[in-house]
Amino acid sequence: MTAGTATAARPPGTAGASGAPERVRLAERIGAAVAELPEVAGLSAGPRAQVVTYRVGPPYAGVAVREGEVEVGVNVARPDRPLPAIAESVRQAALPLAGGRPVHVLVADIAEGD
């Protein structure tokens, strides 16, 4: 670093990190596939807003693509199905896109009504 310059710490997956554009595209593809499931009301960053992939602008919430794993956070629309079965449906939708990474699912909330 030269005198007079400062560097800000970047969260993993931001513009300075290797593979950031690919991770963002992957997160968006996984998010789209999961959001199509009838039992998913939407994606969720989770209670501590950690299920995100960083990009230019606001983080992509609901899918965290990390070096060794993918985490998907969802809000459930159909509480009539067992939550483990819903989580498995989410995992199965994400696995083909995850690039060999394990997929972990966080059920963040249960949506009520239509």
N, C-alpha and C positions, 0 to 999 in steps of 0.2 A: 504494500500500500504506500502510495506517495504521500508526502506531507500535505496536509490540508484536505485530504479526501477521507470520507467515511463510508463505510459499508453497513447497510442495515442487515440484520439477521433475517433470513427468509424462512418461512415455514417449508417443510418438505413438499416438493412437487410444484414450487413456484418457478418463475421464469429462469432463475439461475440454476435450477437443479437439472441434472441430466435426465432426459426423457420426459420432461414436463408436458410438451404438447401431446405426446402419445398417451400419457396418463390421463390427460383431460379428455381426449377423444374416447378413450376406453371407458372412463367413468360415465361419459354421456351415453355411450352405446348400452352399457349395462343398465343405467338408469332408465333408459327408454324401454328396454326389454322387461324390466321388473315392473314399471308403471303400467304396462299392458295387462298384467295379471288382474283378474276380476276381484281377487281378494285384497288387493293393494289400493288403499285410498290415496296414497302419495308417498313420496320419499321424505325422510327425516334425518336431520343432522344429529339427532340424539339429544339427550338431556344436557350434555356438556358441549354440544356443537362440535364434536370431534369426528363425526362421520362426514368428512368433506374431502374434496380434492381441490387443492389450491390452483388458481389460474389468475390471469390478469382480470381485474375487476373482482366481483364478489366470488367467494368459493362456490364450487359446485356441491351443493348439499345433498346428502343421502347416499353417496357412494364415495368411499375412501379407497383409492388405488395406492397401495404401498408396495415397497420392493418385494416383500414376501407374502403378501396377502391382499385380499379385497374384503372390505366390510361394507355391507349394505344396511341402511336403516330405513325402516318402513313404518307407515301408519296402516293399520289393518282396517279394511272395509267390511269384512264378513266375519264377525266374531262367532258365528254359528259353527265354524270349522275349528278344530283344535289348533292352537297356536303353533305347536311343533310341526304340524302338517303344512301350515301356511309358510313357516320359515323354510321348510324343505322345498316348497314350490318356488320360493324366491331364490334359494340356493341353486336349484336346477335351471332356472332361467338365466342366472348369472354365470354359472360354471363354464359353459361353452365359450364365453367371451373373456374369461379371466386369465387367459394365457398360462394355464397350468398352476396358477396360484390357488390356494384354498380360499373358500368364500365363507365368511362369517356373517350371520344375519342378526340384526338388532330389531326387535319389535318395540318401537318407541311408544306407540299409543294405539288405542282402538277408537276408530271413528264411530260416532253414533248417528243413527238415522240414514237417510239416503245420501 
